[in-house]
Amino acid sequence: MAVAHKSKIEFEVGLDENKIPETIHWSATDGGITKDSSKAILVSVWDSKEKESLYLPLWTKKMPVDEMKVFFHQTLVQMADTFERATNDEKMSATMRDFCEYFAEKLDLEDKTKK
């Protein structure tokens, strides 16, 4: 199948003299997003040759710990949702969501994570 369209997602990370992230900006051509600011990103890429995940976690000095906890909780919930869509494994997805509830409870995030 030929590629019908290309889309670009870019991250620009500003580093201090010790190569610690000071700023993170991202752009997504199809989403109409240009250099939006962020305090943290988690990127995971599948290396099909090595059969392993490559992982890039970055956060700025301005990312508060309480926001990082919420960020991780929401990421775990999204992973459970994505896992279910990708595999149709409802049982394991439910197990993952149970862990997400436990995670939020232990970090006292219940009120912070409700939409």
N, C-alpha and C positions, 0 to 999 in steps of 0.2 A: 504494500500500500504506500503510495506516494504521500509525502508531507504536503498538506493543503494550506497550512498556515503556521507561522512561527510566532512564538510569544516569548518575551524576555522578562525575567525577574532579576533585579540587581540589588546587591547590598553594598553600601559604602560605609566603611568603618574608619573613624578617626581615632588614632592611637596617640597616647602620650609618649614621653621619652622612654618609658619602660615597656612600651608596646601593650599597654592596658587600654581597653576601649574607653574613649571619652564620649564619642557620639556614634550612633548607628542611624543611617538613613536607608530607606528602601524604595524601590520603584517597580511598578508592574505595568507594562505597556497596555495589556488588555483590560486592566482594572482601572485605568485612568489615574493611577497613583504615581506621583512624581516626588521623589525625595521626602517622603513622610518620615518623621522622626520616630524612633523606637528606643526603648531602654534595654531590650533583650531580644535575641533570636535563638531558635533551636532549628538546625537544619540537619536532616538525615537523608543520606543518599545510598542507594543499593548498588554495590559493586558486583555485577553479575559474574565477572570472571573469577573473583576471589570468593564469591558467595558470602559476603559480609557487608554489614552496614558501616558507612562512614558517617561520623557524627561531628557536628560543629556547634558547640554551645558558646554563645557570646553574650555578655551583658556589660553595661556601662557602670561606672562608679556611682551613678545616680539611681541605680535600680535598688529600691528599698527591699529589705528582706521580706516584709509582709506582702509586698506586691509579687515578689519572686515565688512565694508559697502559693498564691492564687494563680499565677502564671503556670506553675507546674501542675496544679490541680486541673485547671481548664485544659491543659495540653493532654493530660492523662484521659480525661473524659472524651476529648476529641479523638484520641487514639482508639479508644474502645468503640466509638461510633464508626470510625474509618475501618477498623478491623472487621466489624460486622458487615459493612457494605462490601468490603473486598473479599470476604470469605464465606459469608452467609452463616457463620458459626455463632448462632444466637446464644448457646450455652456459655461459651467462653467469653463472649462479649458481656453477658450478664455478670459473670464472675469478675471481669475487669471493672465493671461499674460498681460492683460491691466493694472492691478494693478502693475505688475512687471515693466512695462514701466514707469508708474507714479512714482514708487519708485526710479527708476534709474534717472529719470528726476529731481526729487526733491533733490536728493543727488548729482546731477551733475556727474553721472557715465557713461553717454553714451559712451564716448571714451574708458573708462577703461574696459567696459564689452563686447565690440565687439571682435569677434574671428578672 
